[in-house]
Amino acid sequence: MMTSSRSVQTTVYPILFAVSIGHLLNDMIQSVIPSVYPLLKENYQLSFTQIGLITFVFQITASILQPLVGNYTDKNPKPFSFVAGMLFSLAGVILLAFATGFAMILIAVALVGVGSSIFHPEGSKVAFYASGGKRGLAQSIFQLGGNGGSAIGPLLVAIIVIPFGQHNIVWFVASACLAIFVLYNVGNWYKRYLRIRAVSKTSLGEISNGLSKWRVIISLTILLILIFSKFFYMASITSYFTFYLIDKFHVTVQQSQLYLFVFLGAVAAGTLLGGPIGDKFGRKIIIWVSILGAAPFTLLLPYTNLFWTVTLAGIIGVIIASAFSAIIVYAQELVPGKIGMISGLFFGFAFGMGGLGSAVLGYWADVTSVNHVFYICSFLPLIGIITVFLPNIRKARA
């Protein structure tokens, strides 16, 4: 894969697909954590509160470090930081496979969280640089890998872990090793890109958007609130959908994992659609439709039978996932020249809200019921109404 001055300004699809594969493998490893919750709950007699704390430790570990990593690498680029991050995840997988208690589980998921905190801001930055201006498409390809990994992970857990026991989590070490190989090659391209970019004086994404400082701050705040509504709702599905289906419809653990795969597969499809549509019609429109548009379906879901519950989960997954790529690129365009920091902030905040949501919802499930959790969360997408206050960056640039 040659890197030339022309590649600084054109879409480099091999790199986009490579970093997407890295994202797939990274998030496949992450998805093991919620997928083995029923197994861990049974093995160690965990409460829903403890299940929520496991997610909280993982998500918070990832979220706190991400903007710091992004800000540091904006000023001091580290093309091979992906590899270091994946080594943390590899260690976490091994420890989780052989954990003997709740404390060891928390340490294991924290290690995976650290690896994720290093990968995401750098991966998003590489996608931006390799986009050639097609930023929504590039971010969608990058995100598609992550969502694909999140969908495949539970399926593999249902096949190779749930029937045979916790120790079989160690098979996911192979995913970490493959990711290290792929991301090392991405790092080589990134290193050459930075050299060419420095020589050619090219600075993608640093065009002024014409907005005042306070308008930018307000817009970023609105986007973070939308991230809160999206990922709090997502936490209810990723962490508790299996328990909801088991409790309400009396399906088996393996069946519940397959139904979760339907939702996560729909999320992957929605992610691929959102970026290109945002490139063509404007990111504000896709953010508006994605967040608020999911509300009718989330409000209906708690009252349906098994078939319609799974069907609605798939529809919700497609709609609600289409916003994230648009939100990330919109935020990057709000703050030109701070791609890593903004990517880290938003990925980190998304992880943090997912973790906080899982912990809060786990406690609420213990106090009330997992069914009531889904009833309460069904109202969250209504927060999408505040999208109306976002500026149109296309007009601002014009």
C-alpha positions in Angstrom: 0.0 0.0 0.0 1.8 3.0 -1.3 1.5 6.4 0.4 1.9 9.4 -1.8 1.0 13.1 -1.7 -2.1 12.2 -3.7 -3.2 9.7 -1.1 -3.4 12.5 1.5 -6.3 13.9 -0.5 -8.0 10.8 -1.8 -10.1 8.0 -0.2 -7.7 5.2 0.8 -10.1 2.3 0.9 -7.6 -0.5 1.8 -6.7 1.4 5.0 -10.4 2.1 5.8 -11.2 -1.6 5.5 -8.0 -2.5 7.4 -8.8 -0.2 10.4 -12.4 -1.4 10.2 -11.2 -5.0 10.5 -9.1 -3.9 13.5 -12.3 -2.3 15.0 -14.2 -5.5 14.3 -11.7 -7.6 16.2 -11.4 -5.1 19.0 -15.1 -4.8 19.6 -15.6 -8.6 19.2 -13.3 -8.9 22.3 -15.3 -6.2 24.1 -18.6 -7.9 23.3 -17.5 -11.1 25.1 -18.0 -9.2 28.4 -21.8 -8.7 28.3 -22.3 -11.9 26.3 -21.0 -14.0 29.2 -23.0 -12.2 31.9 -25.5 -15.1 32.3 -22.6 -17.5 32.7 -20.8 -15.3 35.2 -24.0 -14.6 37.1 -24.6 -18.4 37.5 -21.0 -19.3 38.2 -20.4 -16.6 40.9 -24.0 -16.0 42.1 -23.8 -12.3 41.0 -26.6 -9.8 41.5 -27.8 -7.5 38.8 -26.1 -4.7 40.6 -22.7 -6.6 40.3 -23.4 -7.2 36.6 -23.9 -3.5 36.2 -20.7 -2.8 38.1 -18.7 -5.1 35.7 -20.0 -3.0 32.8 -19.4 0.2 34.7 -15.7 -0.6 35.4 -15.2 -1.6 31.8 -16.9 1.4 30.3 -15.5 3.9 32.7 -11.9 2.6 32.2 -12.3 3.1 28.5 -14.2 6.4 28.7 -11.9 8.4 31.0 -8.7 7.7 29.1 -10.0 8.1 25.5 -10.1 12.0 25.3 -6.7 12.1 27.1 -5.2 9.6 24.6 -6.8 11.6 21.7 -5.5 14.9 22.9 -2.0 13.5 23.4 -1.8 11.9 20.0 -3.1 15.0 18.3 0.0 16.8 19.6 2.3 13.7 19.5 1.2 11.2 16.9 1.9 7.6 17.8 1.2 5.5 14.7 1.7 2.1 16.5 -0.4 2.9 19.6 -3.0 0.5 18.3 -0.7 -2.4 18.9 -0.1 -1.4 22.6 -3.8 -1.1 23.1 -4.5 -4.5 21.7 -1.9 -6.0 24.1 -3.9 -4.7 27.1 -7.0 -6.4 25.6 -5.2 -9.6 25.0 -4.2 -9.7 28.7 -7.8 -8.9 29.7 -9.2 -11.8 27.7 -6.8 -14.3 29.3 -7.5 -13.1 32.8 -11.3 -13.2 32.2 -11.1 -16.8 30.9 -9.4 -17.9 34.1 -10.9 -15.5 36.6 -11.8 -17.1 39.9 -13.9 -14.3 41.5 -15.6 -11.0 41.2 -12.4 -8.9 41.8 -10.5 -10.7 39.1 -13.4 -10.2 36.7 -13.2 -6.4 37.4 -9.5 -6.3 36.7 -9.9 -8.3 33.5 -12.6 -6.0 32.1 -10.6 -2.9 33.2 -7.6 -4.2 31.0 -9.9 -4.6 28.0 -11.2 -1.1 28.7 -7.7 0.4 28.7 -7.1 -1.3 25.3 -10.3 0.1 23.9 -9.4 3.6 25.2 -6.2 3.5 23.1 -7.7 2.0 20.0 -10.8 4.1 19.4 -9.5 7.7 19.1 -6.6 6.6 17.0 -8.8 4.4 14.8 -11.3 7.2 14.2 -8.5 9.6 13.4 -7.0 7.2 10.8 -10.5 6.8 9.3 -10.7 10.6 9.0 -7.3 10.9 7.4 -8.0 8.1 4.9 -11.4 9.5 4.0 -10.3 11.8 1.2 -13.2 14.1 2.3 -15.9 11.4 2.4 -15.9 11.6 6.2 -19.3 10.2 6.9 -18.6 7.2 4.6 -15.2 6.6 6.2 -16.5 6.9 9.7 -19.3 4.4 8.8 -16.9 1.9 7.4 -14.8 2.2 10.6 -17.9 1.9 12.8 -19.3 -0.9 10.7 -16.3 -3.0 11.8 -17.0 -2.2 15.5 -20.7 -3.0 15.3 -20.0 -6.1 13.2 -17.6 -7.3 15.9 -20.2 -6.5 18.6 -22.7 -8.6 16.7 -20.4 -11.6 16.0 -19.0 -11.8 19.5 -22.2 -12.9 21.2 -22.8 -15.5 18.5 -19.3 -17.0 19.0 -19.9 -16.9 22.7 -23.1 -18.8 22.3 -21.3 -21.4 20.2 -17.9 -21.9 21.9 -18.2 -20.5 25.5 -21.8 -21.0 26.9 -21.9 -24.8 26.1 -18.3 -25.5 27.2 -17.5 -23.1 30.0 -15.8 -19.9 31.0 -12.2 -21.1 30.2 -13.1 -21.2 26.5 -13.1 -17.4 26.5 -9.4 -17.9 25.9 -10.1 -18.7 22.2 -10.6 -14.9 21.7 -6.8 -14.5 22.2 -6.6 -15.4 18.5 -8.7 -12.4 17.6 -6.3 -10.1 19.6 -3.3 -11.6 17.8 -4.9 -11.1 14.4 -5.8 -7.5 15.3 -2.1 -6.8 16.3 -1.0 -8.0 12.8 -3.6 -5.9 11.0 -3.1 -2.7 13.1 0.7 -2.9 12.8 0.3 -2.6 9.0 -2.2 0.3 9.5 0.4 1.9 11.7 3.0 1.7 8.9 0.6 3.5 6.5 -0.2 6.1 9.2 3.5 6.8 9.8 4.1 7.3 6.0 0.9 9.5 5.8 2.1 11.8 8.6 5.5 12.2 6.8 3.9 13.0 3.4 1.3 15.3 5.1 4.1 17.3 6.8 6.0 17.7 3.6 2.9 18.7 1.5 1.6 21.0 4.3 -1.8 19.4 3.9 -4.2 19.9 6.8 -7.5 18.1 6.3 -10.4 19.1 8.5 -9.0 22.4 9.7 -11.2 24.7 7.7 -13.1 27.1 9.9 -16.8 26.4 10.3 -17.7 30.0 10.9 -19.3 29.4 14.3 -18.6 31.3 17.4 -16.9 29.7 20.4 -20.1 29.6 22.5 -22.2 28.2 19.6 -19.6 25.4 19.3 -19.8 24.7 23.0 -23.6 24.6 23.0 -23.6 22.4 20.0 -21.1 20.0 21.6 -23.3 19.9 24.7 -26.4 19.0 22.7 -24.5 16.2 20.9 -23.3 14.8 24.3 -26.9 14.8 25.5 -27.9 12.9 22.4 -25.1 10.5 23.0 -26.5 10.0 26.6 -30.0 9.1 25.3 -28.6 6.8 22.6 -26.2 4.9 24.8 -28.3 4.7 27.9 -30.9 3.0 25.7 -28.3 0.8 24.1 -27.1 -0.3 27.5 -30.5 -1.6 28.3 -30.3 -3.8 25.2 -26.7 -4.9 25.2 -26.6 -5.7 29.0 -30.1 -6.8 29.8 -32.0 -7.9 26.6 -31.0 -11.5 27.2 -32.3 -11.4 30.7 -35.5 -9.6 29.5 -36.2 -12.3 26.9 -35.4 -15.1 29.4 -37.6 -13.6 32.1 -40.6 -12.6 29.9 -40.6 -15.3 27.2 -38.7 -18.1 28.9 -36.2 -18.7 26.1 -32.9 -20.4 26.7 -29.6 -18.6 27.2 -28.4 -19.6 23.7 -31.7 -18.5 22.1 -31.4 -15.1 23.9 -27.9 -14.7 22.5 -29.2 -15.3 19.0 -31.9 -12.7 19.5 -29.3 -10.3 20.7 -27.3 -11.0 17.6 -30.4 -9.8 15.5 -30.3 -6.4 17.3 -26.5 -6.1 17.0 -26.6 -7.1 13.4 -29.2 -4.4 12.8 -26.9 -1.9 14.6 -24.1 -2.7 12.1 -26.5 -2.2 9.1 -27.7 1.1 10.5 -24.1 2.3 11.0 -23.2 1.6 7.4 -26.2 3.6 6.2 -25.9 6.7 8.5 -22.5 8.0 7.3 -23.1 8.2 3.5 -26.6 9.6 4.0 -25.1 12.3 6.3 -22.5 13.1 3.6 -25.3 13.5 1.0 -28.1 15.2 2.9 -26.4 16.7 5.9 -25.5 15.3 9.3 -28.1 17.2 11.2 -30.9 15.5 9.3 -29.6 12.0 10.0 -29.0 12.8 13.7 -32.6 14.1 14.0 -34.2 11.1 12.2 -32.0 8.6 14.0 -32.5 9.6 17.6 -36.1 10.9 17.6 -37.2 8.4 14.9 -36.6 5.4 17.1 -39.0 6.7 19.7 -42.3 5.1 18.3 -40.6 1.7 18.2 -39.0 1.9 21.6 -42.3 2.9 23.2 -44.1 0.0 21.6 -41.5 -2.7 22.4 -42.4 -3.4 26.1 -46.0 -4.4 25.0 -45.3 -6.9 22.2 -44.9 -10.7 21.9 -41.6 -12.5 21.3 -41.7 -12.2 17.5 -42.5 -8.5 17.5 -40.1 -7.8 20.4 -37.2 -9.2 18.3 -38.5 -7.5 15.1 -38.8 -4.1 16.8 -35.3 -4.5 18.4 -34.0 -5.0 14.8 -35.8 -1.9 13.6 -34.6 0.2 16.6 -31.0 -1.1 16.0 -31.0 0.1 12.4 -32.5 3.5 13.2 -30.7 4.4 16.3 -27.2 3.3 15.1 -27.3 5.5 12.0 -26.6 8.6 14.1 -23.3 7.8 15.7 -21.1 8.2 12.6 -22.9 11.5 11.8 -22.5 12.7 15.4 -18.7 11.9 15.4 -18.0 13.7 12.1 -20.3 16.6 13.0 -18.3 17.1 16.2 -15.0 16.8 14.4 -16.1 19.6 12.0 -17.2 21.7 15.0 -13.7 21.7 16.4 -11.3 21.6 13.4 -7.7 20.3 14.1 -8.7 18.4 17.2 -9.8 15.1 15.6 -8.2 12.8 18.1 -9.4 14.7 21.1 -13.0 15.0 19.8 -13.1 11.4 18.8 -11.8 10.3 22.2 -14.3 12.6 24.0 -17.3 11.2 22.1 -16.2 7.6 22.1 -15.2 7.9 25.7 -18.5 9.6 26.7 -20.4 7.0 24.8 -18.6 4.2 26.7 -19.1 6.1 30.0 -22.8 6.5 29.4 -23.1 2.9 28.5 -21.3 1.9 31.7 -23.3 4.3 33.9 -26.5 3.2 32.2 -25.7 -0.5 32.8 -24.9 0.1 36.5 -28.0 2.3 37.1 -30.3 0.0 35.1 -28.8 -3.1 36.9 -29.7 -1.6 40.3 -33.1 -0.6 39.0 -33.7 -4.2 37.7 -32.8 -5.5 41.2 -35.2 -3.0 42.9 -38.1 -3.4 40.4 -37.7 -5.8 37.5 -35.9 -6.1 34.2 -39.3 -5.6 32.5 -39.7 -2.2 34.2 -36.2 -1.2 33.0 -37.3 -1.6 29.4 -40.5 0.4 30.1 -38.5 3.3 31.5 -35.8 3.3 28.8 -38.5 3.4 26.1 -38.9 7.1 26.6 -35.2 8.0 26.2 -35.2 8.6 22.4 -37.7 11.4 22.9 -34.7 13.5 24.0 -33.8 13.6 20.3 -36.1 16.6 19.9 -33.2 18.9 21.0 -31.5 18.2 17.7 -33.5 21.2 16.3 -31.0 23.5 18.1 -28.0 22.3 16.2 -26.5 24.7 13.6 -26.3 23.6 10.0 -22.5 23.4 9.4 -22.9 23.4 5.7 -24.6 26.8 5.8 -22.1 28.0 8.3 -19.1 27.1 6.0 -20.8 28.6 3.0 
